[in-house]
Amino acid sequence: MRLERKGIVILFSMALLFLLGPNGFAQPIGIMSPKAQNISEYAPLSCPGGRFVFGQISDSSKDQYMLDTWTGRLWRLSESGEVGKYLSPVPYELKGGKYGPVPEEMKNETVRKGH
């Protein structure tokens, strides 16, 4: 009886090996993780006609920004232990070495358009 059982186990193992091939046992059971995509250029996160656009300029999570396309204002996504994630304004350098919340060109356009 014991010899019969060993023979059945060996036959079953050989049948599995034959059916699955040598690579059959190397595959994990379940859902395999997808391969990582190599991103060469970061596309902005926005929708057509949307006012705010989110963008990331490098692999670092510290380089995430939000742009108001109507006014030209720019914010950097920051993080603090007390507050969590928040937006901090990024000033533009204007003519004469001064700083402002919007670029000089956008400032003139928004005055004309009435935004």
Buried (B, 14 or more C-beta within 10 A) or exposed (E): EEEEEEEEEEEEEEEEEEEEEEEEEEEEEEEEEEEEEEEEEEEEEBEEEEEBBBBBEEEEEEEBBBBBBEBBBBBBBEEEEEEEEEBEEBEBEEEEEEEBBBBBEBBEBBEEEEE
